[in-house]
């Protein structure tokens, strides 16, 4: 089902690029789908997902699909118009437990907040609102890019 959705997303991106006179466009993807106690994480690009368990810490963290070079950073995998071969989505599955947390975020969050600080704040023994407020404060203080994040607590 997800692979079909990814193909449809690529087709929609190409169609929009056609409307905009062959515009070059692209986007990264990170998602978490939960079915009963099974978590599926899908990732393509430099947006990130952290799967956290308060008693353990980081269970899984996506790795950016970025090539670092002297000329700058280049996203190797992403949904680019007319380049479906680059939309290679990485997927992993896990069994969730009560208390697990998932944090999905754009590169504007994870590139400007140290990973250990970000993960420690995400598993703080606080309400979701309080954790989100701390992460937002850190983004406002340190991020030089746009930032978006979604924090999910399993019940």
Residue frames as a rotation matrix with the C-alpha (Angstrom) as fourth column:
UNK 1
0.571 0.821 0.000 0.00
0.821 -0.571 0.000 0.00
0.000 0.000 -1.000 0.00
UNK 2
0.495 -0.446 -0.746 2.80
0.120 -0.815 0.567 2.43
-0.861 -0.370 -0.350 0.88
UNK 3
-0.586 -0.749 0.309 4.74
0.391 0.072 0.917 1.64
-0.709 0.659 0.251 -2.29
UNK 4
-0.092 0.663 0.743 1.61
0.980 -0.071 0.186 2.46
0.176 0.745 -0.643 -4.31
UNK 5
0.810 0.393 -0.436 1.30
0.509 -0.840 0.189 5.75
-0.292 -0.375 -0.880 -2.42
UNK 6
0.001 -0.894 -0.448 4.94
0.129 -0.444 0.887 6.60
-0.992 -0.059 0.115 -3.17
UNK 7
-0.641 -0.179 0.746 4.43
0.725 0.177 0.665 5.91
-0.251 0.968 0.016 -6.88
UNK 8
0.358 0.863 0.357 1.31
0.907 -0.413 0.087 8.10
0.222 0.293 -0.930 -6.87
UNK 9
0.634 -0.202 -0.747 3.26
0.304 -0.823 0.480 10.87
-0.711 -0.531 -0.460 -5.11
UNK 10
-0.500 -0.865 0.031 5.95
0.301 -0.140 0.943 10.76
-0.812 0.481 0.330 -7.81
UNK 11
-0.412 0.434 0.801 3.30
0.902 0.066 0.427 10.90
0.132 0.898 -0.419 -10.52
UNK 12
0.679 0.703 -0.210 1.59
0.732 -0.671 0.122 13.85
-0.055 -0.237 -0.970 -8.82
UNK 13
0.214 -0.702 -0.680 4.91
0.206 -0.647 0.734 15.69
-0.955 -0.298 0.006 -8.53
UNK 14
-0.743 -0.474 0.473 5.59
0.514 0.049 0.856 15.16
-0.429 0.879 0.207 -12.25
UNK 15
0.012 0.842 0.540 2.07
0.969 -0.142 0.200 16.33
0.245 0.521 -0.818 -13.13
UNK 16
0.753 0.224 -0.619 2.49
0.465 -0.846 0.259 19.51
-0.466 -0.483 -0.741 -11.08
UNK 17
-0.253 -0.920 -0.298 5.90
0.195 -0.351 0.916 20.11
-0.948 0.174 0.268 -12.69
UNK 18
-0.532 0.144 0.834 4.23
0.845 0.146 0.514 19.78
-0.048 0.979 -0.200 -16.12
UNK 19
0.557 0.829 0.055 1.67
0.825 -0.560 0.076 22.44
0.093 0.003 -0.996 -15.17
UNK 20
0.737 -0.359 -0.572 4.53
0.036 -0.825 0.564 24.70
-0.675 -0.436 -0.595 -14.10
UNK 21
0.863 -0.331 -0.382 6.30
-0.472 -0.258 -0.843 24.35
0.181 0.907 -0.379 -17.47
UNK 22
0.575 -0.613 -0.542 8.66
0.332 0.780 -0.530 21.48
0.747 0.125 0.652 -16.51
UNK 23
0.470 -0.363 0.805 9.66
-0.749 -0.646 0.145 23.06
0.467 -0.671 -0.576 -13.19
UNK 24
-0.288 -0.618 -0.732 12.30
0.113 0.737 -0.666 21.23
0.951 -0.274 -0.142 -11.20
UNK 25
0.271 0.453 0.849 10.80
-0.843 -0.314 0.437 20.37
0.465 -0.834 0.297 -7.83
UNK 26
-0.282 -0.342 -0.896 11.50
0.086 0.921 -0.379 17.96
0.955 -0.184 -0.231 -5.06
UNK 27
0.357 0.365 0.860 10.64
-0.840 -0.277 0.466 16.93
0.409 -0.889 0.208 -1.55
UNK 28
-0.818 -0.562 -0.125 11.89
-0.413 0.724 -0.552 14.55
0.400 -0.400 -0.824 1.07
UNK 29
0.296 0.927 -0.230 9.68
-0.454 0.348 0.820 12.04
0.840 -0.138 0.524 2.85
UNK 30
-0.924 -0.377 -0.067 9.49
-0.161 0.540 -0.826 10.65
0.348 -0.752 -0.559 6.34
UNK 31
0.040 0.987 0.157 6.46
-0.766 -0.071 0.639 8.84
0.641 -0.146 0.753 7.69
UNK 32
-0.951 -0.159 0.264 5.36
-0.297 0.700 -0.649 6.56
-0.082 -0.696 -0.713 10.46
UNK 33
-0.067 0.936 -0.346 2.40
-0.689 0.207 0.695 4.24
0.722 0.285 0.630 9.96
UNK 34
-0.819 -0.142 0.556 1.03
-0.546 0.492 -0.678 2.31
-0.177 -0.859 -0.481 12.93
UNK 35
0.036 0.800 -0.598 -1.15
-0.629 0.484 0.609 -0.79
0.776 0.354 0.521 12.51
UNK 36
0.850 0.287 -0.442 -2.05
0.209 0.587 0.782 -2.30
0.484 -0.757 0.438 15.88
UNK 37
0.786 -0.604 -0.135 1.42
-0.001 -0.220 0.976 -2.66
-0.619 -0.766 -0.173 17.48
UNK 38
0.136 -0.740 0.659 3.46
0.924 0.335 0.185 -2.64
-0.357 0.584 0.729 14.25
UNK 39
0.519 -0.117 -0.847 5.27
-0.124 -0.990 0.061 0.56
-0.846 0.074 -0.528 13.35
UNK 40
0.347 -0.438 0.829 6.42
0.930 0.272 -0.246 1.10
-0.118 0.857 0.501 9.77
UNK 41
0.312 -0.369 -0.875 8.90
-0.001 -0.921 0.388 3.89
-0.950 -0.121 -0.288 9.18
UNK 42
0.491 -0.165 0.855 9.46
0.869 0.162 -0.468 5.09
-0.061 0.973 0.223 5.61
UNK 43
0.470 -0.477 -0.743 12.18
0.081 -0.815 0.574 7.55
-0.879 -0.330 -0.345 4.72
UNK 44
0.295 -0.415 0.860 13.69
0.955 0.090 -0.284 9.18
0.041 0.905 0.423 1.64
UNK 45
0.431 -0.190 0.882 15.94
0.232 -0.921 -0.312 12.24
0.872 0.339 -0.353 1.90
UNK 46
-0.630 -0.777 -0.007 17.07
0.280 -0.219 -0.935 14.29
0.724 -0.591 0.356 4.86
UNK 47
0.171 0.683 0.710 13.93
-0.815 -0.307 0.491 14.54
0.553 -0.663 0.505 6.98
UNK 48
-0.731 -0.640 -0.237 14.28
-0.353 0.651 -0.672 12.25
0.584 -0.408 -0.702 9.95
UNK 49
0.564 0.824 -0.057 12.47
-0.394 0.329 0.858 9.81
0.725 -0.462 0.510 12.22
UNK 50
-0.704 -0.644 0.299 13.52
-0.578 0.275 -0.768 8.85
0.412 -0.714 -0.566 15.73
UNK 51
0.437 0.739 -0.514 11.88
-0.129 0.617 0.777 5.78
0.890 -0.273 0.365 17.28
UNK 52
-0.507 -0.638 0.579 12.44
-0.553 -0.275 -0.787 6.09
0.661 -0.719 -0.214 21.01
UNK 53
0.421 0.541 -0.728 11.81
0.360 0.637 0.682 3.90
0.833 -0.549 0.074 24.03
UNK 54
0.623 -0.157 0.766 12.26
-0.576 -0.754 0.315 5.73
0.529 -0.637 -0.561 27.35
UNK 55
0.840 -0.298 0.454 13.84
-0.237 0.550 0.801 2.68
-0.488 -0.780 0.391 29.03
UNK 56
0.461 -0.654 0.600 16.30
0.792 0.608 0.054 2.17
-0.400 0.450 0.798 26.14
UNK 57
-0.267 -0.476 -0.838 16.76
-0.101 -0.851 0.516 5.46
-0.958 0.223 0.179 24.31
UNK 58
-0.027 0.203 -0.979 17.00
-0.961 -0.276 -0.031 5.44
-0.276 0.940 0.202 20.53
UNK 59
0.283 0.199 0.938 15.65
0.011 0.977 -0.211 2.18
-0.959 0.070 0.275 19.10
UNK 60
-0.024 -0.264 0.964 16.04
0.969 0.231 0.087 3.39
-0.246 0.936 0.250 15.52
UNK 61
0.216 0.033 -0.976 16.97
-0.071 -0.996 -0.050 6.59
-0.974 0.080 -0.213 13.74
UNK 62
0.874 0.086 0.479 16.83
0.460 0.172 -0.871 7.15
-0.157 0.981 0.110 10.00
UNK 63
-0.179 -0.962 -0.208 20.08
0.530 -0.272 0.803 8.06
-0.829 0.033 0.559 8.28
UNK 64
0.389 0.336 -0.858 20.03
-0.368 -0.797 -0.479 10.98
-0.845 0.502 -0.186 5.87
UNK 65
0.429 -0.196 0.882 20.36
0.798 0.539 -0.269 10.19
-0.423 0.819 0.388 2.18
UNK 66
0.958 -0.170 -0.233 22.85
-0.218 -0.956 -0.198 13.01
-0.189 0.241 -0.952 1.66
UNK 67
0.449 -0.873 0.189 26.23
0.847 0.349 -0.400 13.13
0.283 0.340 0.897 -0.05
UNK 68
0.836 -0.262 -0.482 28.61
0.079 -0.812 0.578 15.47
-0.543 -0.522 -0.658 1.78
UNK 69
0.344 -0.758 0.554 31.32
0.927 0.182 -0.327 16.95
0.147 0.626 0.766 -0.43
UNK 70
-0.558 -0.649 -0.517 33.59
0.696 -0.706 0.134 19.98
-0.452 -0.285 0.845 -0.61
UNK 71
-0.884 0.271 0.380 31.02
0.128 -0.643 0.755 21.57
0.449 0.716 0.534 -2.96
UNK 72
-0.440 0.754 0.487 28.20
-0.888 -0.446 -0.112 21.21
0.133 -0.482 0.866 -0.46
UNK 73
-0.672 0.330 0.664 25.61
-0.121 0.835 -0.537 18.69
-0.731 -0.441 -0.521 0.60
UNK 74
-0.586 0.482 -0.651 23.53
-0.757 -0.040 0.652 16.97
0.288 0.875 0.389 -2.07
UNK 75
0.023 0.685 0.728 20.40
-0.682 0.544 -0.490 14.96
-0.731 -0.485 0.479 -1.37
UNK 76
-0.872 -0.458 -0.173 20.87
-0.449 0.610 0.652 11.60
-0.193 0.647 -0.738 -3.09
UNK 77
-0.702 0.711 -0.033 17.39
0.661 0.669 0.340 10.21
0.264 0.217 -0.940 -2.56
UNK 78
-0.674 0.573 -0.466 14.25
-0.096 -0.694 -0.714 12.28
-0.732 -0.436 0.523 -2.74
UNK 79
0.188 0.772 0.608 11.11
0.818 0.220 -0.531 12.80
-0.544 0.597 -0.590 -4.76
UNK 80
-0.578 -0.420 -0.700 12.42
-0.095 -0.817 0.569 14.96
-0.810 0.396 0.432 -7.63
UNK 81
0.546 0.762 -0.347 10.33
-0.436 -0.096 -0.895 15.86
-0.716 0.640 0.280 -10.65
UNK 82
0.795 -0.063 -0.603 11.08
-0.562 0.298 -0.772 13.52
0.228 0.953 0.201 -13.56
UNK 83
-0.312 -0.931 -0.188 13.61
-0.697 0.359 -0.621 11.50
0.646 -0.063 -0.761 -11.55
UNK 84
0.677 0.718 0.165 11.66
-0.644 0.469 0.604 8.59
0.356 -0.515 0.780 -10.10
UNK 85
0.404 -0.602 -0.689 14.83
0.316 0.798 -0.513 6.54
0.858 -0.011 0.513 -9.78
UNK 86
-0.643 -0.673 0.366 15.88
-0.071 -0.423 -0.903 8.84
0.763 -0.606 0.224 -6.91
UNK 87
0.017 0.746 0.665 12.65
-0.924 -0.242 0.295 8.19
0.381 -0.620 0.686 -4.98
UNK 88
-0.159 -0.164 -0.974 14.02
0.085 0.980 -0.179 5.00
0.984 -0.111 -0.142 -3.44
UNK 89
0.333 0.426 0.841 12.23
-0.766 -0.398 0.505 4.79
0.550 -0.812 0.194 -0.11
UNK 90
-0.730 -0.576 -0.368 13.82
-0.160 0.667 -0.728 2.96
0.665 -0.472 -0.579 2.81
UNK 91
0.325 0.895 0.304 11.34
-0.658 -0.017 0.753 1.12
0.679 -0.445 0.584 5.05
UNK 92
-0.832 -0.503 -0.234 11.75
-0.135 0.592 -0.794 -0.56
0.538 -0.629 -0.560 8.45
UNK 93
0.308 0.951 -0.006 9.24
-0.279 0.097 0.955 -2.21
0.909 -0.293 0.296 10.77
UNK 94
-0.849 -0.514 0.119 9.20
-0.218 0.137 -0.966 -2.56
0.481 -0.847 -0.229 14.55
UNK 95
0.044 0.823 -0.566 6.90
0.692 0.383 0.612 -3.88
0.720 -0.419 -0.553 17.27
UNK 96
-0.267 -0.074 0.961 5.83
-0.338 -0.926 -0.166 -1.02
0.902 -0.369 0.223 19.51
UNK 97
-0.416 0.130 -0.900 5.46
0.820 0.481 -0.309 -1.08
0.393 -0.867 -0.307 23.28
UNK 98
0.734 0.678 -0.049 3.48
0.605 -0.618 0.502 1.12
0.310 -0.398 -0.864 25.62
UNK 99
0.641 -0.455 -0.618 5.41
0.268 -0.622 0.736 4.31
-0.719 -0.638 -0.277 26.27
UNK 100
-0.251 -0.739 0.625 7.30
0.896 0.068 0.439 4.33
-0.367 0.670 0.645 22.96
UNK 101
0.392 0.306 -0.868 7.67
0.011 -0.945 -0.328 7.64
-0.920 0.119 -0.374 21.17
UNK 102
0.073 -0.321 0.944 8.13
0.988 0.151 -0.025 8.60
-0.135 0.935 0.328 17.56
UNK 103
0.268 -0.043 -0.962 9.56
0.068 -0.996 0.063 11.95
-0.961 -0.082 -0.264 16.54
UNK 104
0.227 -0.113 0.967 9.35
0.970 0.116 -0.214 12.92
-0.088 0.987 0.136 12.86
UNK 105
0.469 -0.080 -0.880 11.11
0.198 -0.961 0.193 16.11
-0.861 -0.265 -0.435 11.84
UNK 106
0.956 -0.191 0.223 12.50
0.164 -0.285 -0.944 18.14
0.244 0.939 -0.242 8.99
UNK 107
0.158 -0.986 -0.058 16.19
0.845 0.166 -0.509 18.84
0.511 0.032 0.859 8.57
UNK 108
0.019 -0.102 0.995 15.64
-0.169 -0.981 -0.097 22.27
0.985 -0.166 -0.035 10.15
UNK 109
0.850 0.251 0.464 15.25
-0.501 0.108 0.859 20.46
0.165 -0.962 0.217 13.47
UNK 110
0.905 -0.414 0.096 17.84
0.335 0.834 0.438 17.69
-0.262 -0.364 0.894 13.32
UNK 111
0.332 -0.839 0.431 20.63
0.698 -0.089 -0.711 19.71
0.635 0.537 0.556 11.69
UNK 112
-0.083 -0.350 0.933 20.68
-0.192 -0.913 -0.360 22.42
0.978 -0.209 0.009 14.33
UNK 113
0.530 0.192 0.826 20.00
-0.845 0.043 0.533 20.54
0.066 -0.980 0.185 17.55
UNK 114
-0.568 -0.822 -0.030 22.62
-0.810 0.566 -0.155 18.03
0.145 -0.064 -0.987 18.73
UNK 115
-0.165 0.548 -0.820 21.24
-0.312 0.760 0.570 14.46
0.936 0.350 0.046 18.36
UNK 116
-0.622 -0.087 -0.778 21.79
0.598 0.589 -0.543 13.53
0.506 -0.803 -0.314 22.01
UNK 117
-0.929 0.336 -0.157 19.98
-0.150 -0.727 -0.670 16.68
-0.339 -0.599 0.725 23.20
UNK 118
-0.421 0.800 -0.427 17.11
-0.841 -0.168 0.515 16.09
0.340 0.576 0.744 20.77
UNK 119
-0.182 0.363 -0.914 16.63
0.015 0.930 0.366 12.45
0.983 0.053 -0.175 21.79
UNK 120
-0.821 -0.135 -0.555 16.99
0.537 0.146 -0.831 13.17
0.193 -0.980 -0.047 25.52
UNK 121
-0.821 0.562 -0.098 14.38
-0.494 -0.786 -0.372 15.94
-0.286 -0.257 0.923 25.31
UNK 122
-0.311 0.731 -0.607 12.06
-0.726 0.230 0.648 13.66
0.613 0.643 0.460 23.31
UNK 123
-0.071 0.276 -0.959 12.05
0.328 0.914 0.238 10.98
0.942 -0.298 -0.156 26.03
UNK 124
-0.872 -0.164 0.461 11.79
-0.321 -0.520 -0.792 13.37
0.369 -0.839 0.401 28.99
UNK 125
-0.589 0.684 -0.430 9.19
0.798 0.579 -0.171 12.31
0.132 -0.444 -0.886 31.54
UNK 126
-0.764 0.363 -0.534 6.98
-0.155 -0.905 -0.395 15.25
-0.627 -0.219 0.748 30.62
UNK 127
0.311 0.933 0.182 3.71
0.174 0.133 -0.976 15.79
-0.934 0.335 -0.121 28.80
UNK 128
0.064 -0.250 0.966 3.82
0.980 0.197 -0.014 15.82
-0.187 0.948 0.257 24.98
UNK 129
0.839 0.320 0.441 3.04
0.413 -0.901 -0.133 19.54
0.355 0.294 -0.888 25.07
UNK 130
0.806 -0.582 -0.106 5.97
-0.250 -0.498 0.830 20.29
-0.536 -0.643 -0.547 27.40
UNK 131
0.011 -0.814 0.580 8.39
0.521 0.500 0.692 18.21
-0.854 0.294 0.430 25.28
UNK 132
0.280 0.166 0.946 7.15
0.949 -0.196 -0.246 19.93
0.145 0.966 -0.212 22.10
UNK 133
0.994 0.098 0.052 7.60
0.086 -0.976 0.199 23.35
0.071 -0.193 -0.979 23.77
UNK 134
0.431 -0.902 -0.016 11.24
-0.068 -0.050 0.996 22.54
-0.900 -0.429 -0.083 24.64
UNK 135
-0.158 -0.480 0.863 12.00
0.821 0.422 0.385 21.34
-0.549 0.769 0.328 21.10
UNK 136
0.599 0.433 0.673 10.29
0.740 -0.620 -0.260 24.41
0.304 0.654 -0.692 19.62
UNK 137
0.921 -0.312 -0.233 12.31
-0.117 -0.792 0.599 26.68
-0.372 -0.524 -0.766 21.91
UNK 138
0.049 -0.959 0.280 15.56
0.225 0.283 0.932 24.99
-0.973 0.018 0.230 20.79
UNK 139
0.013 0.027 1.000 14.55
0.991 0.130 -0.016 25.36
-0.130 0.991 -0.025 17.13
UNK 140
0.886 0.380 0.264 13.71
0.412 -0.908 -0.075 29.03
0.212 0.175 -0.962 17.58
UNK 141
0.743 -0.644 -0.183 17.06
-0.232 -0.503 0.833 29.61
-0.628 -0.576 -0.523 19.26
UNK 142
-0.131 -0.955 0.265 19.37
-0.158 0.284 0.946 27.54
-0.979 0.082 -0.188 17.02
UNK 143
0.082 0.172 0.982 17.77
0.786 0.595 -0.169 26.62
-0.613 0.786 -0.086 13.68
UNK 144
-0.540 -0.290 -0.790 18.68
-0.255 -0.838 0.482 28.60
-0.802 0.462 0.379 10.60
UNK 145
-0.942 0.287 -0.174 16.18
-0.059 0.369 0.927 26.70
0.331 0.884 -0.331 8.43
UNK 146
-0.001 0.975 0.220 12.44
-0.875 -0.107 0.472 26.12
0.484 -0.192 0.854 8.51
UNK 147
-0.941 -0.339 -0.010 11.50
-0.277 0.785 -0.554 23.41
0.196 -0.519 -0.832 10.98
UNK 148
0.173 0.985 0.006 8.59
-0.874 0.150 0.463 21.10
0.455 -0.086 0.886 11.58
UNK 149
-0.885 -0.449 -0.127 8.21
-0.340 0.807 -0.482 18.19
0.319 -0.384 -0.867 13.94
UNK 150
0.314 0.947 -0.065 5.58
-0.663 0.268 0.699 15.70
0.679 -0.176 0.712 15.04
UNK 151
-0.793 -0.533 0.295 5.88
-0.566 0.466 -0.680 13.86
0.225 -0.706 -0.671 18.35
UNK 152
0.236 0.863 -0.447 3.78
-0.544 0.498 0.675 10.74
0.805 0.084 0.587 18.94
UNK 153
-0.604 -0.310 0.734 3.37
-0.788 0.368 -0.493 8.96
-0.117 -0.876 -0.467 22.28
UNK 154
-0.410 0.489 -0.770 2.09
-0.142 0.799 0.584 5.38
0.901 0.349 -0.259 22.27
UNK 155
-0.085 0.510 0.856 -0.51
-0.942 -0.320 0.097 4.59
0.323 -0.798 0.508 24.88
